Amino acid sequence: MALERVLVAVGPGDKKRAEEMAQTVIDIAKPADAKVVLSHVFTRDQYDETLERLNLAGRDDVDPNEVASQHATIHTITEKLDEHGLVYEIRGSIGPHEDEIIRLATETDADLIIVGGRERSPTGKAVFGSTAQKVLLSAPCPVTFVKGGNS
């Protein structure tokens, strides 16, 4: 299987692990000369709050891709990708995190998904679920989990 496209799922809790995620992307995508799709999935509430913060609330012409490109974690990762000459695009999406990550992986024909997360107790996993865990179980391709930066 050739590695042509890597989807990186960046979420609201990934700020502290952005460096680790960027390095993982570089280590995997650069040798394969793979294109990187940086995705940020917002819940509707997160998206509306972000629009408020960006003074864009109430506008109908706002593109979720542009909103995603304003996210600090995306900036951190793109700076590293630029330093290493990787080709990437930024995709924003609104909906349930795990569903949208799976949809984006399918839509972009991703060969690999990179997702961040934190270590949790078995009780925490059972009670609250985990986006990373749901992606690992439902992804249409292999998934690399990046644990880093205690969130």
C-alpha positions as CSV (number, residue, x, y, z in Angstrom):
1,M,0.0,0.0,0.0
2,A,1.4,3.3,-1.1
3,L,1.1,6.2,1.4
4,E,-0.2,9.1,-0.7
5,R,-2.5,11.1,1.7
6,V,-2.4,11.5,5.4
7,L,-5.3,13.0,7.3
8,V,-4.3,14.8,10.6
9,A,-7.3,15.2,12.9
10,V,-6.7,18.3,15.1
11,G,-9.1,19.0,17.9
12,P,-9.6,21.5,20.7
13,G,-7.5,19.5,23.1
14,D,-4.4,19.1,20.8
15,K,-2.7,22.4,21.6
16,K,-0.3,20.8,24.1
17,R,0.6,17.9,21.7
18,A,0.8,20.0,18.5
19,E,4.6,19.6,18.4
20,E,4.4,15.8,18.8
21,M,1.7,15.7,16.1
22,A,3.7,17.8,13.7
23,Q,6.8,15.6,14.2
24,T,4.7,12.4,13.7
25,V,3.3,13.9,10.4
26,I,6.8,14.8,9.2
27,D,8.3,11.4,10.1
28,I,5.5,9.6,8.3
29,A,4.6,11.8,5.3
30,K,7.9,13.3,4.3
31,P,9.7,10.0,3.3
32,A,6.6,8.9,1.4
33,D,6.2,12.3,-0.3
34,A,2.6,12.1,0.9
35,K,0.1,15.0,0.8
36,V,-1.2,16.1,4.3
37,V,-4.8,17.1,5.0
38,L,-5.0,19.0,8.3
39,S,-8.5,18.8,9.6
40,H,-10.2,20.6,12.4
41,V,-13.7,19.4,13.3
42,F,-15.8,21.7,15.3
43,T,-19.0,20.9,17.1
44,R,-21.7,23.5,16.3
45,D,-21.2,25.2,19.7
46,Q,-17.4,25.2,19.2
47,Y,-17.8,26.7,15.7
48,D,-20.2,29.4,16.9
49,E,-17.9,30.3,19.8
50,T,-14.9,30.5,17.4
51,L,-16.9,32.7,15.0
52,E,-17.7,35.0,18.0
53,R,-14.0,35.1,19.0
54,L,-13.0,36.0,15.4
55,N,-15.7,38.7,15.2
56,L,-17.4,36.7,12.4
57,A,-20.6,35.8,14.1
58,G,-23.8,36.2,12.1
59,R,-22.1,36.1,8.7
60,D,-23.3,33.5,6.2
61,D,-20.2,33.7,4.0
62,V,-17.7,32.2,6.4
63,D,-15.9,29.1,5.1
64,P,-15.2,26.4,7.8
65,N,-11.8,25.8,6.0
66,E,-10.9,29.4,6.7
67,V,-12.0,29.2,10.3
68,A,-9.9,26.0,10.8
69,S,-6.9,27.8,9.3
70,Q,-7.1,30.3,12.1
71,H,-6.7,27.7,14.9
72,A,-3.5,28.0,16.9
73,T,-2.8,24.3,16.8
74,I,-3.1,24.3,13.0
75,H,-0.7,27.2,12.8
76,T,1.9,25.3,15.0
77,I,1.7,22.3,12.7
78,T,1.7,24.2,9.4
79,E,4.9,26.1,10.5
80,K,6.6,22.8,11.0
81,L,5.3,21.3,7.7
82,D,6.4,24.5,5.9
83,E,9.9,24.1,7.4
84,H,10.1,20.6,5.9
85,G,8.5,21.4,2.6
86,L,5.4,19.2,3.0
87,V,2.4,19.8,0.8
88,Y,-0.8,20.3,2.8
89,E,-4.4,21.6,2.7
90,I,-6.6,22.6,5.6
91,R,-10.1,21.4,6.0
92,G,-12.7,22.6,8.5
93,S,-15.8,20.6,9.3
94,I,-18.8,21.0,11.6
95,G,-20.4,18.0,13.3
96,P,-19.7,15.2,15.8
97,H,-15.9,14.8,15.9
98,E,-15.5,11.1,15.2
99,D,-18.2,11.1,12.4
100,E,-16.6,14.0,10.7
101,I,-13.1,12.6,10.9
102,I,-14.2,9.3,9.4
103,R,-16.1,11.3,6.7
104,L,-13.1,13.4,5.9
105,A,-10.8,10.3,5.7
106,T,-13.2,8.7,3.3
107,E,-13.8,11.9,1.3
108,T,-10.1,12.7,0.9
109,D,-9.2,9.0,0.3
110,A,-6.7,9.1,3.2
111,D,-4.3,6.2,3.5
112,L,-3.6,7.0,7.2
113,I,-5.2,9.1,9.9
114,I,-3.2,10.7,12.7
115,V,-5.2,11.6,15.8
116,G,-4.1,12.9,19.1
117,G,-5.4,12.0,22.5
118,R,-4.6,11.5,26.1
119,E,-4.3,8.5,28.3
120,R,-7.5,7.9,30.3
121,S,-8.5,5.5,32.9
122,P,-10.7,2.5,31.9
123,T,-13.6,4.1,33.8
124,G,-13.1,7.3,31.9
125,K,-13.2,5.5,28.6
126,A,-16.3,3.6,29.5
127,V,-18.2,6.5,30.9
128,F,-17.2,9.4,28.5
129,G,-16.1,7.6,25.4
130,S,-13.2,8.8,23.3
131,T,-13.0,10.4,19.9
132,A,-9.7,8.8,19.2
133,Q,-11.0,5.4,20.3
134,K,-14.0,5.7,18.1
135,V,-11.9,6.7,15.1
136,L,-9.5,3.8,15.8
137,L,-12.4,1.4,15.7
138,S,-14.3,2.9,12.7
139,A,-11.6,4.3,10.4
140,P,-11.5,3.3,6.7
141,C,-7.7,3.1,7.0
142,P,-4.9,2.7,9.6
143,V,-4.8,5.2,12.4
144,T,-1.7,6.5,14.3
145,F,-2.4,7.7,17.8
146,V,-0.2,10.5,19.2
147,K,-0.2,10.8,22.9
148,G,1.6,13.8,24.2
149,G,1.3,17.0,26.3
150,N,-1.0,16.3,29.2
151,S,-4.2,18.0,28.3
